[in-house]
């Protein structure tokens, strides 16, 4: 977020004004927070006539319906335009839209290779300049070591995944990946309840399993207050169910 300081003046700006602050005094000013979307631009990479570029890890994290996969596909397509060798992986269990393709909620797709274990990527990605990994939260913690190995070998690794599960807890290897990554992009959705910025995936389906593949029939994007309200509404039902089970 950047701040625009207006000394004794008001300028028309095409931005949403939130938390307007007026500071009194002889030199009064108005402070407006400006929310400007950032677009990730790849660091310069080498070519055959220059020293090989260094590897690194990029993580795109956020809630469901926040555009993680779409951003992953955008970056991979740019790498293809740059004539870089690209390989994309996804968990074999994710067959919601397509058995092989990585597909976003907006139906943007790119061909991928489903794998059961992260270690399979090391062999399949041999000789690649860029490796993309979708739905990283479904892999085990060995994914962190695999990504580090690829980056250490000079590969650009782009990872997309949910940062939190339906309980609002850190999900799978994502926290560790965000810690070791050179570049982390946090994307947000829109709360279906109030329209504010949403960072949580609220589960509306009746399941307590951490991994539950689903779309709008199973999840909603919610902001923090709406997520907390929904979890509080669920709590009495869970308590009652538990009491009946104990009896």
Secondary structure, 3 states (H helix, E strand, C coil): CEEEEEECCCCCCCCCCCCCEEECCCCCEEEEEECCCCCCCCCCCCCCCCCCCCCEEEEEEECCCCCHHHHHHHHHHHHHHCCCCEEEEEECCCCCCCCCCEECCCCCEECCEEECCCHHHHHHCCCCCEEEEECHHHCCCHHHHHHHHHHHCCCEEEEEEECECCCCCECCCHHHHHHHCCEEEEECEECCCCCCEECEEEECCCCCCCCCCCCCCCEEEECHHHHHHHHHHHHHHHHHHHHHHHC
